[in-house]
Amino acid sequence: MTDGDASTLDAGDAPALPDDPAEVEAVRDALVEWYEADHRDFPWRRTHDPYEILVSEVMSQQTQLGRVVEAWADFLEEWPTAADLAAADRSDVVSFWSGHSLGYNNRAKYLHEAARQVVEEYDGEFPRTPEELSELMGVGPYTANAVASFAFDNGDAVVDTNVKRVLHRAFDVPDDDAAFERVASGLMPDGESRVWNNAIMELGGVACGKTPRCDEEGCPWRRWCHAYETGDFTAPDVPTQPEFEGSRRQFRGRVVRVLGEYDELSLAELGPRVRVDYGGETGEEWLRGLLSDLAADELVELAERDGGTVARLRG
């Protein structure tokens, strides 16, 4: 490790981090060896294809990984390449997304548009750096870095909720984004973002979850871990996900799913198919609000037919 790396990891940034560069190397080696010896075998971890990895990353946002595995395989069977996805009807992609309960349908729209960008603006070749990948529609800094890391081994240290929890517990890093970024970046070996980011996220997902399983999962950092030594396993606050059941997000998904089965529907036909208690406070005015939001997101089109409003998915 260079002297510059050592300064990144000084005690002011992380009070419990080893001061000795050789110990930091031992920290790195222990984690990678633990990960490579045994880890969850998600199919996207076996590929270097940036398109397949991008699909997995977008699907994994706020969706349990076990559910993503089947959806990811089905999606790639339907649209095996970015060119296939770019040529698809957007309504088909949105219907797939809704039918597999993958969360906000906007993600399907953005993924479809990102595929078009790759084909039309990058001649079918994915950009390779986090900065370039961030130019794709709907690809934020985290996703861009993940694709660069896992497809091209060309990313920065990932800092997600799992990584923050690991660093806070193991090395007493304060609950501060800048501190997490400094320590995570300093710990990651140069040019090894693929294995490192997979390994540290695996550690947070398996051994250092909300309920720690240090001994059960053979955590490789017990020797250095501040929490393991003190018994204090508190972690940075994590925003709670709003309840999905009965939420506006759930009903938006139902609208898209229902419209995917028909060319178009009047509001009177659509409403009862979206909710069994359609009417009153959850009647036409409520439905128009959902449709207005979906139209603004370019997912649904509204038109007037014989004095009434009809809705259809936007192609």
Secondary structure as UniProt FT lines:
FT   HELIX           3..8
FT   TURN            11..13
FT   TURN            15..16
FT   HELIX           21..37
FT   HELIX           43..46
FT   HELIX           50..59
FT   TURN            60..62
FT   HELIX           65..78
FT   HELIX           82..87
FT   HELIX           90..99
FT   TURN            100..101
FT   HELIX           106..121
FT   TURN            123..124
FT   HELIX           130..133
FT   TURN            134..135
FT   TURN            137..138
FT   HELIX           141..152
FT   HELIX           161..171
FT   HELIX           177..187
FT   TURN            190..191
FT   HELIX           193..202
FT   HELIX           203..207
FT   TURN            214..218
FT   TURN            220..224
FT   HELIX           226..230
FT   TURN            245..246
FT   HELIX           248..259
FT   TURN            260..261
FT   STRAND          265..266
FT   HELIX           267..274
FT   TURN            276..277
FT   TURN            280..281
FT   HELIX           284..296
FT   TURN            297..298
FT   STRAND          300..305
FT   TURN            306..307
FT   STRAND          308..313
//
